[in-house]
Every structure is written in C-alpha cells, then in structure tokens.
Amino acid sequence: KASSATAAEPSKPVSNAEFNIDGSILASYKSSGGSVTIPDGVTEIGTDAFECSSVSDVKIPESVTKIDDGAFSGCSMLTEITIPKNVVRL
C-alpha cells in the first residue's frame, strides 16, 4: 500500500523535459515546483535529485524501488509524497 500525507495544493503536470534521467535513475529535477509526477520507468531517485526545489507534492511510480539519501533535501514546500510499496530502500 502506498504511503501518503495530506495535500495542500492542486496538481500541476510536469513534462519529462524537466527531469534529468540517466538510464532509469532520476538524477535531477529542474522546474519552478508545484505537483510532480515522476515518469514511469524510473527505478531510482538519485541523491539530491530534488534538492531545494519548490515542489509541493510528488507522485512516485510503481517502477521506483530505491530513493537515495537526501533525494528531497531542503524541499521546504513539500507537503505530500506518495511512496509505492515496491520501494525497498529509502
């Protein structure tokens, strides 16, 4: 079962152009923030991938199995993150 916190803001779609994906690892995210849906096929969220971004909520696909240390470091606007049951390392 996915884990979730309470949302405070409406969703804003994010295009794949805002993600730096190396193979199947999301290395970084470049955007002004809002609601983020990570693309299907990503298996890992890298260290500092969202560091200090102004994202408000993040939806992680079932394909993700690993979230590296500090992936969301400094994300002070983050109010909701949905982590799928397939994640075996946080």
PyMOL Python script that loads the backbone (N, CA, C, O; Angstrom):
from pymol import cmd

cmd.read_pdbstr("""\
ATOM      1  N   LYS A   1       0.850  -1.183   0.000  1.00  0.00           N
ATOM      2  CA  LYS A   1       0.000   0.000   0.000  1.00  0.00           C
ATOM      3  C   LYS A   1       0.889   1.239   0.000  1.00  0.00           C
ATOM      4  O   LYS A   1       1.888   1.283   0.719  1.00  0.00           O
ATOM      5  N   ALA A   2       0.542   2.230  -0.788  1.00  0.00           N
ATOM      6  CA  ALA A   2       1.321   3.464  -0.881  1.00  0.00           C
ATOM      7  C   ALA A   2       1.135   4.311   0.368  1.00  0.00           C
ATOM      8  O   ALA A   2       0.062   4.332   0.971  1.00  0.00           O
ATOM      9  N   SER A   3       2.211   5.017   0.750  1.00  0.00           N
ATOM     10  CA  SER A   3       2.151   5.942   1.881  1.00  0.00           C
ATOM     11  C   SER A   3       1.866   7.330   1.348  1.00  0.00           C
ATOM     12  O   SER A   3       2.317   7.678   0.257  1.00  0.00           O
ATOM     13  N   SER A   4       1.126   8.127   2.097  1.00  0.00           N
ATOM     14  CA  SER A   4       0.764   9.447   1.614  1.00  0.00           C
ATOM     15  C   SER A   4       0.512  10.392   2.777  1.00  0.00           C
ATOM     16  O   SER A   4       0.072   9.974   3.847  1.00  0.00           O
ATOM     17  N   ALA A   5       0.796  11.670   2.556  1.00  0.00           N
ATOM     18  CA  ALA A   5       0.480  12.718   3.529  1.00  0.00           C
ATOM     19  C   ALA A   5      -0.623  13.576   2.922  1.00  0.00           C
ATOM     20  O   ALA A   5      -1.091  13.290   1.821  1.00  0.00           O
ATOM     21  N   THR A   6      -1.039  14.612   3.617  1.00  0.00           N
ATOM     22  CA  THR A   6      -2.136  15.458   3.156  1.00  0.00           C
ATOM     23  C   THR A   6      -1.660  16.485   2.132  1.00  0.00           C
ATOM     24  O   THR A   6      -0.620  17.117   2.321  1.00  0.00           O
ATOM     25  N   ALA A   7      -2.408  16.649   1.060  1.00  0.00           N
ATOM     26  CA  ALA A   7      -2.068  17.624   0.021  1.00  0.00           C
ATOM     27  C   ALA A   7      -2.638  18.985   0.367  1.00  0.00           C
ATOM     28  O   ALA A   7      -3.694  19.091   0.990  1.00  0.00           O
ATOM     29  N   ALA A   8      -1.919  20.037  -0.049  1.00  0.00           N
ATOM     30  CA  ALA A   8      -2.387  21.383   0.217  1.00  0.00           C
ATOM     31  C   ALA A   8      -2.611  22.173  -1.063  1.00  0.00           C
ATOM     32  O   ALA A   8      -3.274  23.210  -1.038  1.00  0.00           O
ATOM     33  N   GLU A   9      -2.064  21.695  -2.192  1.00  0.00           N
ATOM     34  CA  GLU A   9      -2.141  22.454  -3.428  1.00  0.00           C
ATOM     35  C   GLU A   9      -2.664  21.578  -4.560  1.00  0.00           C
ATOM     36  O   GLU A   9      -2.490  20.360  -4.520  1.00  0.00           O
ATOM     37  N   PRO A  10      -3.301  22.172  -5.568  1.00  0.00           N
ATOM     38  CA  PRO A  10      -3.768  21.400  -6.718  1.00  0.00           C
ATOM     39  C   PRO A  10      -2.601  20.911  -7.570  1.00  0.00           C
ATOM     40  O   PRO A  10      -1.506  21.469  -7.513  1.00  0.00           O
ATOM     41  N   SER A  11      -2.840  19.867  -8.359  1.00  0.00           N
ATOM     42  CA  SER A  11      -1.794  19.292  -9.200  1.00  0.00           C
ATOM     43  C   SER A  11      -1.476  20.172 -10.395  1.00  0.00           C
ATOM     44  O   SER A  11      -2.355  20.819 -10.965  1.00  0.00           O
ATOM     45  N   LYS A  12      -0.202  20.184 -10.764  1.00  0.00           N
ATOM     46  CA  LYS A  12       0.262  20.872 -11.958  1.00  0.00           C
ATOM     47  C   LYS A  12       1.127  19.880 -12.724  1.00  0.00           C
ATOM     48  O   LYS A  12       2.181  19.495 -12.219  1.00  0.00           O
ATOM     49  N   PRO A  13       0.731  19.444 -13.929  1.00  0.00           N
ATOM     50  CA  PRO A  13       1.515  18.453 -14.659  1.00  0.00           C
ATOM     51  C   PRO A  13       2.923  18.954 -14.971  1.00  0.00           C
ATOM     52  O   PRO A  13       3.139  20.148 -15.178  1.00  0.00           O
ATOM     53  N   VAL A  14       3.871  18.027 -15.000  1.00  0.00           N
ATOM     54  CA  VAL A  14       5.265  18.360 -15.290  1.00  0.00           C
ATOM     55  C   VAL A  14       5.715  17.516 -16.471  1.00  0.00           C
ATOM     56  O   VAL A  14       5.499  16.304 -16.486  1.00  0.00           O
ATOM     57  N   SER A  15       6.338  18.144 -17.461  1.00  0.00           N
ATOM     58  CA  SER A  15       6.797  17.409 -18.632  1.00  0.00           C
ATOM     59  C   SER A  15       8.122  16.718 -18.340  1.00  0.00           C
ATOM     60  O   SER A  15       8.860  17.132 -17.446  1.00  0.00           O
ATOM     61  N   ASN A  16       8.424  15.657 -19.100  1.00  0.00           N
ATOM     62  CA  ASN A  16       9.664  14.915 -18.919  1.00  0.00           C
ATOM     63  C   ASN A  16      10.899  15.764 -19.169  1.00  0.00           C
ATOM     64  O   ASN A  16      11.979  15.415 -18.693  1.00  0.00           O
ATOM     65  N   ALA A  17      10.778  16.873 -19.905  1.00  0.00           N
ATOM     66  CA  ALA A  17      11.912  17.750 -20.186  1.00  0.00           C
ATOM     67  C   ALA A  17      12.480  18.356 -18.908  1.00  0.00           C
ATOM     68  O   ALA A  17      13.619  18.823 -18.906  1.00  0.00           O
ATOM     69  N   GLU A  18      11.717  18.357 -17.834  1.00  0.00           N
ATOM     70  CA  GLU A  18      12.166  18.940 -16.576  1.00  0.00           C
ATOM     71  C   GLU A  18      12.946  17.947 -15.719  1.00  0.00           C
ATOM     72  O   GLU A  18      13.448  18.302 -14.652  1.00  0.00           O
ATOM     73  N   PHE A  19      13.047  16.707 -16.184  1.00  0.00           N
ATOM     74  CA  PHE A  19      13.785  15.677 -15.463  1.00  0.00           C
ATOM     75  C   PHE A  19      15.090  15.368 -16.177  1.00  0.00           C
ATOM     76  O   PHE A  19      15.126  15.304 -17.405  1.00  0.00           O
ATOM     77  N   ASN A  20      16.168  15.174 -15.415  1.00  0.00           N
ATOM     78  CA  ASN A  20      17.420  14.666 -15.959  1.00  0.00           C
ATOM     79  C   ASN A  20      17.472  13.201 -15.546  1.00  0.00           C
ATOM     80  O   ASN A  20      17.742  12.881 -14.389  1.00  0.00           O
ATOM     81  N   ILE A  21      17.211  12.315 -16.506  1.00  0.00           N
ATOM     82  CA  ILE A  21      17.159  10.885 -16.224  1.00  0.00           C
ATOM     83  C   ILE A  21      18.333  10.213 -16.916  1.00  0.00           C
ATOM     84  O   ILE A  21      18.489  10.309 -18.134  1.00  0.00           O
ATOM     85  N   ASP A  22      19.164   9.524 -16.121  1.00  0.00           N
ATOM     86  CA  ASP A  22      20.342   8.817 -16.618  1.00  0.00           C
ATOM     87  C   ASP A  22      20.027   7.327 -16.583  1.00  0.00           C
ATOM     88  O   ASP A  22      20.064   6.709 -15.519  1.00  0.00           O
ATOM     89  N   GLY A  23      19.719   6.751 -17.736  1.00  0.00           N
ATOM     90  CA  GLY A  23      19.259   5.362 -17.774  1.00  0.00           C
ATOM     91  C   GLY A  23      17.878   5.305 -17.161  1.00  0.00           C
ATOM     92  O   GLY A  23      16.912   5.805 -17.739  1.00  0.00           O
ATOM     93  N   SER A  24      17.781   4.691 -15.983  1.00  0.00           N
ATOM     94  CA  SER A  24      16.496   4.653 -15.274  1.00  0.00           C
ATOM     95  C   SER A  24      16.578   5.382 -13.935  1.00  0.00           C
ATOM     96  O   SER A  24      15.693   5.249 -13.091  1.00  0.00           O
ATOM     97  N   ILE A  25      17.663   6.162 -13.750  1.00  0.00           N
ATOM     98  CA  ILE A  25      17.861   6.907 -12.499  1.00  0.00           C
ATOM     99  C   ILE A  25      17.507   8.372 -12.706  1.00  0.00           C
ATOM    100  O   ILE A  25      18.063   9.035 -13.581  1.00  0.00           O
ATOM    101  N   LEU A  26      16.580   8.875 -11.897  1.00  0.00           N
ATOM    102  CA  LEU A  26      16.245  10.292 -11.938  1.00  0.00           C
ATOM    103  C   LEU A  26      17.366  11.014 -11.192  1.00  0.00           C
ATOM    104  O   LEU A  26      17.454  10.936  -9.966  1.00  0.00           O
ATOM    105  N   ALA A  27      18.224  11.720 -11.938  1.00  0.00           N
ATOM    106  CA  ALA A  27      19.393  12.374 -11.352  1.00  0.00           C
ATOM    107  C   ALA A  27      19.067  13.758 -10.806  1.00  0.00           C
ATOM    108  O   ALA A  27      19.599  14.164  -9.773  1.00  0.00           O
ATOM    109  N   SER A  28      18.183  14.490 -11.510  1.00  0.00           N
ATOM    110  CA  SER A  28      17.820  15.824 -11.027  1.00  0.00           C
ATOM    111  C   SER A  28      16.501  16.273 -11.639  1.00  0.00           C
ATOM    112  O   SER A  28      16.030  15.736 -12.641  1.00  0.00           O
ATOM    113  N   TYR A  29      15.930  17.277 -10.997  1.00  0.00           N
ATOM    114  CA  TYR A  29      14.659  17.864 -11.414  1.00  0.00           C
ATOM    115  C   TYR A  29      14.860  19.361 -11.534  1.00  0.00           C
ATOM    116  O   TYR A  29      15.383  19.996 -10.618  1.00  0.00           O
ATOM    117  N   LYS A  30      14.448  19.930 -12.658  1.00  0.00           N
ATOM    118  CA  LYS A  30      14.603  21.363 -12.906  1.00  0.00           C
ATOM    119  C   LYS A  30      13.260  21.975 -13.266  1.00  0.00           C
ATOM    120  O   LYS A  30      12.776  21.809 -14.386  1.00  0.00           O
ATOM    121  N   SER A  31      12.663  22.675 -12.326  1.00  0.00           N
ATOM    122  CA  SER A  31      11.405  23.358 -12.591  1.00  0.00           C
ATOM    123  C   SER A  31      11.101  24.320 -11.462  1.00  0.00           C
ATOM    124  O   SER A  31      11.810  24.378 -10.458  1.00  0.00           O
ATOM    125  N   SER A  32      10.037  25.070 -11.647  1.00  0.00           N
ATOM    126  CA  SER A  32       9.646  26.048 -10.633  1.00  0.00           C
ATOM    127  C   SER A  32       8.878  25.423  -9.479  1.00  0.00           C
ATOM    128  O   SER A  32       8.613  26.102  -8.487  1.00  0.00           O
ATOM    129  N   GLY A  33       8.515  24.156  -9.577  1.00  0.00           N
ATOM    130  CA  GLY A  33       7.841  23.488  -8.470  1.00  0.00           C
ATOM    131  C   GLY A  33       6.435  23.069  -8.789  1.00  0.00           C
ATOM    132  O   GLY A  33       6.092  22.830  -9.947  1.00  0.00           O
ATOM    133  N   GLY A  34       5.608  22.978  -7.748  1.00  0.00           N
ATOM    134  CA  GLY A  34       4.239  22.513  -7.905  1.00  0.00           C
ATOM    135  C   GLY A  34       4.156  21.015  -7.697  1.00  0.00           C
ATOM    136  O   GLY A  34       4.963  20.425  -6.979  1.00  0.00           O
ATOM    137  N   SER A  35       3.178  20.416  -8.330  1.00  0.00           N
ATOM    138  CA  SER A  35       2.953  18.980  -8.232  1.00  0.00           C
ATOM    139  C   SER A  35       3.791  18.264  -9.283  1.00  0.00           C
ATOM    140  O   SER A  35       3.828  18.677 -10.442  1.00  0.00           O
ATOM    141  N   VAL A  36       4.464  17.190  -8.878  1.00  0.00           N
ATOM    142  CA  VAL A  36       5.356  16.466  -9.780  1.00  0.00           C
ATOM    143  C   VAL A  36       4.939  15.003  -9.855  1.00  0.00           C
ATOM    144  O   VAL A  36       4.703  14.360  -8.832  1.00  0.00           O
ATOM    145  N   THR A  37       4.852  14.486 -11.075  1.00  0.00           N
ATOM    146  CA  THR A  37       4.645  13.059 -11.289  1.00  0.00           C
ATOM    147  C   THR A  37       5.884  12.533 -11.993  1.00  0.00           C
ATOM    148  O   THR A  37       6.170  12.905 -13.131  1.00  0.00           O
ATOM    149  N   ILE A  38       6.612  11.672 -11.314  1.00  0.00           N
ATOM    150  CA  ILE A  38       7.829  11.094 -11.879  1.00  0.00           C
ATOM    151  C   ILE A  38       7.424  10.115 -12.978  1.00  0.00           C
ATOM    152  O   ILE A  38       6.487   9.339 -12.793  1.00  0.00           O
ATOM    153  N   PRO A  39       8.115  10.139 -14.124  1.00  0.00           N
ATOM    154  CA  PRO A  39       7.735   9.273 -15.246  1.00  0.00           C
ATOM    155  C   PRO A  39       7.872   7.782 -14.926  1.00  0.00           C
ATOM    156  O   PRO A  39       8.759   7.375 -14.175  1.00  0.00           O
ATOM    157  N   ASP A  40       6.978   6.976 -15.509  1.00  0.00           N
ATOM    158  CA  ASP A  40       7.086   5.519 -15.413  1.00  0.00           C
ATOM    159  C   ASP A  40       8.424   5.087 -15.999  1.00  0.00           C
ATOM    160  O   ASP A  40       8.932   5.717 -16.927  1.00  0.00           O
ATOM    161  N   GLY A  41       8.989   4.026 -15.467  1.00  0.00           N
ATOM    162  CA  GLY A  41      10.264   3.510 -15.956  1.00  0.00           C
ATOM    163  C   GLY A  41      11.441   3.924 -15.103  1.00  0.00           C
ATOM    164  O   GLY A  41      12.483   3.269 -15.129  1.00  0.00           O
ATOM    165  N   VAL A  42      11.298   5.009 -14.341  1.00  0.00           N
ATOM    166  CA  VAL A  42      12.354   5.417 -13.411  1.00  0.00           C
ATOM    167  C   VAL A  42      12.387   4.375 -12.296  1.00  0.00           C
ATOM    168  O   VAL A  42      11.345   4.033 -11.736  1.00  0.00           O
ATOM    169  N   THR A  43      13.595   3.861 -11.967  1.00  0.00           N
ATOM    170  CA  THR A  43      13.717   2.848 -10.916  1.00  0.00           C
ATOM    171  C   THR A  43      14.373   3.388  -9.652  1.00  0.00           C
ATOM    172  O   THR A  43      14.278   2.782  -8.585  1.00  0.00           O
ATOM    173  N   GLU A  44      15.036   4.530  -9.782  1.00  0.00           N
ATOM    174  CA  GLU A  44      15.747   5.095  -8.635  1.00  0.00           C
ATOM    175  C   GLU A  44      15.675   6.615  -8.673  1.00  0.00           C
ATOM    176  O   GLU A  44      15.757   7.222  -9.740  1.00  0.00           O
ATOM    177  N   ILE A  45      15.522   7.227  -7.500  1.00  0.00           N
ATOM    178  CA  ILE A  45      15.588   8.684  -7.372  1.00  0.00           C
ATOM    179  C   ILE A  45      16.925   8.973  -6.717  1.00  0.00           C
ATOM    180  O   ILE A  45      17.158   8.589  -5.571  1.00  0.00           O
ATOM    181  N   GLY A  46      17.804   9.651  -7.443  1.00  0.00           N
ATOM    182  CA  GLY A  46      19.178   9.858  -7.004  1.00  0.00           C
ATOM    183  C   GLY A  46      19.346  10.843  -5.860  1.00  0.00           C
ATOM    184  O   GLY A  46      18.441  11.610  -5.531  1.00  0.00           O
ATOM    185  N   THR A  47      20.539  10.799  -5.262  1.00  0.00           N
ATOM    186  CA  THR A  47      20.913  11.717  -4.191  1.00  0.00           C
ATOM    187  C   THR A  47      20.745  13.156  -4.661  1.00  0.00           C
ATOM    188  O   THR A  47      21.219  13.516  -5.738  1.00  0.00           O
ATOM    189  N   ASP A  48      20.079  13.971  -3.868  1.00  0.00           N
ATOM    190  CA  ASP A  48      19.865  15.397  -4.144  1.00  0.00           C
ATOM    191  C   ASP A  48      19.062  15.679  -5.416  1.00  0.00           C
ATOM    192  O   ASP A  48      19.115  16.796  -5.931  1.00  0.00           O
ATOM    193  N   ALA A  49      18.329  14.706  -5.930  1.00  0.00           N
ATOM    194  CA  ALA A  49      17.576  14.886  -7.178  1.00  0.00           C
ATOM    195  C   ALA A  49      16.613  16.068  -7.122  1.00  0.00           C
ATOM    196  O   ALA A  49      16.460  16.786  -8.110  1.00  0.00           O
ATOM    197  N   PHE A  50      15.968  16.275  -5.989  1.00  0.00           N
ATOM    198  CA  PHE A  50      15.009  17.371  -5.837  1.00  0.00           C
ATOM    199  C   PHE A  50      15.519  18.429  -4.866  1.00  0.00           C
ATOM    200  O   PHE A  50      14.740  19.270  -4.417  1.00  0.00           O
ATOM    201  N   GLU A  51      16.793  18.408  -4.535  1.00  0.00           N
ATOM    202  CA  GLU A  51      17.361  19.287  -3.512  1.00  0.00           C
ATOM    203  C   GLU A  51      16.931  20.741  -3.675  1.00  0.00           C
ATOM    204  O   GLU A  51      17.107  21.340  -4.736  1.00  0.00           O
ATOM    205  N   CYS A  52      16.370  21.291  -2.617  1.00  0.00           N
ATOM    206  CA  CYS A  52      15.969  22.703  -2.534  1.00  0.00           C
ATOM    207  C   CYS A  52      15.003  23.147  -3.626  1.00  0.00           C
ATOM    208  O   CYS A  52      14.918  24.341  -3.914  1.00  0.00           O
ATOM    209  N   SER A  53      14.280  22.227  -4.236  1.00  0.00           N
ATOM    210  CA  SER A  53      13.277  22.646  -5.215  1.00  0.00           C
ATOM    211  C   SER A  53      12.000  23.019  -4.469  1.00  0.00           C
ATOM    212  O   SER A  53      11.841  22.693  -3.292  1.00  0.00           O
ATOM    213  N   SER A  54      11.104  23.697  -5.153  1.00  0.00           N
ATOM    214  CA  SER A  54       9.870  24.153  -4.504  1.00  0.00           C
ATOM    215  C   SER A  54       8.679  23.264  -4.855  1.00  0.00           C
ATOM    216  O   SER A  54       7.559  23.752  -5.002  1.00  0.00           O
ATOM    217  N   VAL A  55       8.924  21.947  -4.989  1.00  0.00           N
ATOM    218  CA  VAL A  55       7.819  21.031  -5.259  1.00  0.00           C
ATOM    219  C   VAL A  55       6.889  20.974  -4.050  1.00  0.00           C
ATOM    220  O   VAL A  55       7.334  21.056  -2.905  1.00  0.00           O
ATOM    221  N   SER A  56       5.597  20.833  -4.322  1.00  0.00           N
ATOM    222  CA  SER A  56       4.618  20.757  -3.230  1.00  0.00           C
ATOM    223  C   SER A  56       4.172  19.323  -2.969  1.00  0.00           C
ATOM    224  O   SER A  56       3.889  18.955  -1.829  1.00  0.00           O
ATOM    225  N   ASP A  57       4.109  18.515  -4.022  1.00  0.00           N
ATOM    226  CA  ASP A  57       3.800  17.103  -3.835  1.00  0.00           C
ATOM    227  C   ASP A  57       4.419  16.289  -4.962  1.00  0.00           C
ATOM    228  O   ASP A  57       4.594  16.775  -6.079  1.00  0.00           O
ATOM    229  N   VAL A  58       4.748  15.033  -4.643  1.00  0.00           N
ATOM    230  CA  VAL A  58       5.434  14.158  -5.591  1.00  0.00           C
ATOM    231  C   VAL A  58       4.717  12.818  -5.647  1.00  0.00           C
ATOM    232  O   VAL A  58       4.430  12.206  -4.619  1.00  0.00           O
ATOM    233  N   LYS A  59       4.435  12.375  -6.868  1.00  0.00           N
ATOM    234  CA  LYS A  59       3.852  11.056  -7.091  1.00  0.00           C
ATOM    235  C   LYS A  59       4.933  10.187  -7.728  1.00  0.00           C
ATOM    236  O   LYS A  59       5.465  10.513  -8.789  1.00  0.00           O
ATOM    237  N   ILE A  60       5.246   9.082  -7.064  1.00  0.00           N
ATOM    238  CA  ILE A  60       6.316   8.190  -7.496  1.00  0.00           C
ATOM    239  C   ILE A  60       5.689   6.944  -8.117  1.00  0.00           C
ATOM    240  O   ILE A  60       4.807   6.336  -7.510  1.00  0.00           O
ATOM    241  N   PRO A  61       6.132   6.548  -9.330  1.00  0.00           N
ATOM    242  CA  PRO A  61       5.533   5.379  -9.981  1.00  0.00           C
ATOM    243  C   PRO A  61       5.957   4.066  -9.319  1.00  0.00           C
ATOM    244  O   PRO A  61       6.949   4.014  -8.592  1.00  0.00           O
ATOM    245  N   GLU A  62       5.193   3.016  -9.582  1.00  0.00           N
ATOM    246  CA  GLU A  62       5.474   1.681  -9.045  1.00  0.00           C
ATOM    247  C   GLU A  62       6.838   1.153  -9.490  1.00  0.00           C
ATOM    248  O   GLU A  62       7.386   0.263  -8.841  1.00  0.00           O
ATOM    249  N   SER A  63       7.399   1.680 -10.583  1.00  0.00           N
ATOM    250  CA  SER A  63       8.697   1.207 -11.078  1.00  0.00           C
ATOM    251  C   SER A  63       9.858   1.576 -10.156  1.00  0.00           C
ATOM    252  O   SER A  63      10.914   0.947 -10.226  1.00  0.00           O
ATOM    253  N   VAL A  64       9.687   2.581  -9.294  1.00  0.00           N
ATOM    254  CA  VAL A  64      10.765   3.017  -8.394  1.00  0.00           C
ATOM    255  C   VAL A  64      10.918   2.020  -7.251  1.00  0.00           C
ATOM    256  O   VAL A  64       9.948   1.650  -6.590  1.00  0.00           O
ATOM    257  N   THR A  65      12.183   1.588  -7.032  1.00  0.00           N
ATOM    258  CA  THR A  65      12.485   0.661  -5.937  1.00  0.00           C
ATOM    259  C   THR A  65      13.476   1.249  -4.941  1.00  0.00           C
ATOM    260  O   THR A  65      13.680   0.686  -3.866  1.00  0.00           O
ATOM    261  N   LYS A  66      14.092   2.372  -5.286  1.00  0.00           N
ATOM    262  CA  LYS A  66      15.119   2.952  -4.416  1.00  0.00           C
ATOM    263  C   LYS A  66      15.028   4.476  -4.431  1.00  0.00           C
ATOM    264  O   LYS A  66      14.919   5.092  -5.491  1.00  0.00           O
ATOM    265  N   ILE A  67      15.073   5.074  -3.244  1.00  0.00           N
ATOM    266  CA  ILE A  67      15.130   6.529  -3.098  1.00  0.00           C
ATOM    267  C   ILE A  67      16.393   6.830  -2.306  1.00  0.00           C
ATOM    268  O   ILE A  67      16.484   6.499  -1.124  1.00  0.00           O
ATOM    269  N   ASP A  68      17.366   7.458  -2.955  1.00  0.00           N
ATOM    270  CA  ASP A  68      18.664   7.714  -2.327  1.00  0.00           C
ATOM    271  C   ASP A  68      18.585   8.759  -1.223  1.00  0.00           C
ATOM    272  O   ASP A  68      17.652   9.560  -1.166  1.00  0.00           O
ATOM    273  N   ASP A  69      19.595   8.731  -0.339  1.00  0.00           N
ATOM    274  CA  ASP A  69      19.704   9.695   0.754  1.00  0.00           C
ATOM    275  C   ASP A  69      19.661  11.123   0.214  1.00  0.00           C
ATOM    276  O   ASP A  69      20.308  11.429  -0.788  1.00  0.00           O
ATOM    277  N   GLY A  70      18.918  11.975   0.861  1.00  0.00           N
ATOM    278  CA  GLY A  70      18.869  13.391   0.506  1.00  0.00           C
ATOM    279  C   GLY A  70      18.144  13.702  -0.783  1.00  0.00           C
ATOM    280  O   GLY A  70      18.253  14.818  -1.291  1.00  0.00           O
ATOM    281  N   ALA A  71      17.408  12.750  -1.327  1.00  0.00           N
ATOM    282  CA  ALA A  71      16.715  12.972  -2.602  1.00  0.00           C
ATOM    283  C   ALA A  71      15.793  14.187  -2.548  1.00  0.00           C
ATOM    284  O   ALA A  71      15.606  14.868  -3.556  1.00  0.00           O
ATOM    285  N   PHE A  72      15.220  14.460  -1.384  1.00  0.00           N
ATOM    286  CA  PHE A  72      14.292  15.582  -1.228  1.00  0.00           C
ATOM    287  C   PHE A  72      14.818  16.597  -0.211  1.00  0.00           C
ATOM    288  O   PHE A  72      14.039  17.315   0.416  1.00  0.00           O
ATOM    289  N   SER A  73      16.125  16.652  -0.052  1.00  0.00           N
ATOM    290  CA  SER A  73      16.765  17.549   0.915  1.00  0.00           C
ATOM    291  C   SER A  73      16.429  19.015   0.641  1.00  0.00           C
ATOM    292  O   SER A  73      16.568  19.488  -0.487  1.00  0.00           O
ATOM    293  N   GLY A  74      15.992  19.720   1.664  1.00  0.00           N
ATOM    294  CA  GLY A  74      15.711  21.144   1.546  1.00  0.00           C
ATOM    295  C   GLY A  74      14.418  21.494   0.837  1.00  0.00           C
ATOM    296  O   GLY A  74      14.205  22.659   0.499  1.00  0.00           O
ATOM    297  N   CYS A  75      13.556  20.533   0.604  1.00  0.00           N
ATOM    298  CA  CYS A  75      12.273  20.789  -0.071  1.00  0.00           C
ATOM    299  C   CYS A  75      11.255  21.276   0.957  1.00  0.00           C
ATOM    300  O   CYS A  75      10.385  20.519   1.388  1.00  0.00           O
ATOM    301  N   SER A  76      11.370  22.524   1.337  1.00  0.00           N
ATOM    302  CA  SER A  76      10.541  23.071   2.418  1.00  0.00           C
ATOM    303  C   SER A  76       9.063  23.223   2.046  1.00  0.00           C
ATOM    304  O   SER A  76       8.220  23.337   2.936  1.00  0.00           O
ATOM    305  N   MET A  77       8.736  23.226   0.767  1.00  0.00           N
ATOM    306  CA  MET A  77       7.342  23.364   0.322  1.00  0.00           C
ATOM    307  C   MET A  77       6.639  22.010   0.168  1.00  0.00           C
ATOM    308  O   MET A  77       5.434  21.966  -0.079  1.00  0.00           O
ATOM    309  N   LEU A  78       7.381  20.914   0.312  1.00  0.00           N
ATOM    310  CA  LEU A  78       6.832  19.579   0.100  1.00  0.00           C
ATOM    311  C   LEU A  78       5.824  19.224   1.190  1.00  0.00           C
ATOM    312  O   LEU A  78       6.168  19.173   2.371  1.00  0.00           O
ATOM    313  N   THR A  79       4.575  18.978   0.785  1.00  0.00           N
ATOM    314  CA  THR A  79       3.516  18.642   1.743  1.00  0.00           C
ATOM    315  C   THR A  79       2.994  17.227   1.564  1.00  0.00           C
ATOM    316  O   THR A  79       2.358  16.686   2.469  1.00  0.00           O
ATOM    317  N   GLU A  80       3.253  16.612   0.403  1.00  0.00           N
ATOM    318  CA  GLU A  80       2.758  15.255   0.161  1.00  0.00           C
ATOM    319  C   GLU A  80       3.724  14.501  -0.732  1.00  0.00           C
ATOM    320  O   GLU A  80       4.235  15.040  -1.715  1.00  0.00           O
ATOM    321  N   ILE A  81       3.969  13.246  -0.380  1.00  0.00           N
ATOM    322  CA  ILE A  81       4.758  12.362  -1.228  1.00  0.00           C
ATOM    323  C   ILE A  81       4.117  10.986  -1.168  1.00  0.00           C
ATOM    324  O   ILE A  81       3.828  10.473  -0.087  1.00  0.00           O
ATOM    325  N   THR A  82       3.897  10.395  -2.330  1.00  0.00           N
ATOM    326  CA  THR A  82       3.307   9.068  -2.402  1.00  0.00           C
ATOM    327  C   THR A  82       4.417   8.087  -2.744  1.00  0.00           C
ATOM    328  O   THR A  82       5.009   8.155  -3.821  1.00  0.00           O
ATOM    329  N   ILE A  83       4.697   7.162  -1.810  1.00  0.00           N
ATOM    330  CA  ILE A  83       5.776   6.191  -1.986  1.00  0.00           C
ATOM    331  C   ILE A  83       5.141   4.824  -2.240  1.00  0.00           C
ATOM    332  O   ILE A  83       4.393   4.320  -1.402  1.00  0.00           O
ATOM    333  N   PRO A  84       5.442   4.221  -3.407  1.00  0.00           N
ATOM    334  CA  PRO A  84       4.837   2.921  -3.712  1.00  0.00           C
ATOM    335  C   PRO A  84       5.419   1.798  -2.853  1.00  0.00           C
ATOM    336  O   PRO A  84       6.514   1.922  -2.303  1.00  0.00           O
ATOM    337  N   LYS A  85       4.674   0.713  -2.751  1.00  0.00           N
ATOM    338  CA  LYS A  85       5.090  -0.423  -1.928  1.00  0.00           C
ATOM    339  C   LYS A  85       6.354  -1.100  -2.452  1.00  0.00           C
ATOM    340  O   LYS A  85       7.012  -1.825  -1.706  1.00  0.00           O
ATOM    341  N   ASN A  86       6.709  -0.880  -3.719  1.00  0.00           N
ATOM    342  CA  ASN A  86       7.891  -1.506  -4.314  1.00  0.00           C
ATOM    343  C   ASN A  86       9.202  -0.911  -3.830  1.00  0.00           C
ATOM    344  O   ASN A  86      10.256  -1.509  -4.045  1.00  0.00           O
ATOM    345  N   VAL A  87       9.170   0.244  -3.184  1.00  0.00           N
ATOM    346  CA  VAL A  87      10.401   0.882  -2.706  1.00  0.00           C
ATOM    347  C   VAL A  87      10.962   0.049  -1.558  1.00  0.00           C
ATOM    348  O   VAL A  87      10.302  -0.159  -0.539  1.00  0.00           O
ATOM    349  N   VAL A  88      12.209  -0.430  -1.746  1.00  0.00           N
ATOM    350  CA  VAL A  88      12.846  -1.265  -0.731  1.00  0.00           C
ATOM    351  C   VAL A  88      13.964  -0.535  -0.005  1.00  0.00           C
ATOM    352  O   VAL A  88      14.487  -1.035   0.991  1.00  0.00           O
ATOM    353  N   ARG A  89      14.336   0.647  -0.495  1.00  0.00           N
ATOM    354  CA  ARG A  89      15.381   1.422   0.166  1.00  0.00           C
ATOM    355  C   ARG A  89      15.019   2.895   0.132  1.00  0.00           C
ATOM    356  O   ARG A  89      14.730   3.461  -0.922  1.00  0.00           O
ATOM    357  N   LEU A  90      15.042   3.508   1.323  1.00  0.00           N
ATOM    358  CA  LEU A  90      14.811   4.952   1.460  1.00  0.00           C
ATOM    359  C   LEU A  90      16.048   5.585   2.032  1.00  0.00           C
ATOM    360  O   LEU A  90      16.082   6.799   2.235  1.00  0.00           O
TER     361      LEU A  90
END
""", "prot")
cmd.dss("prot")
cmd.show_as("cartoon", "prot")
cmd.util.cbc("prot")
cmd.orient("prot")
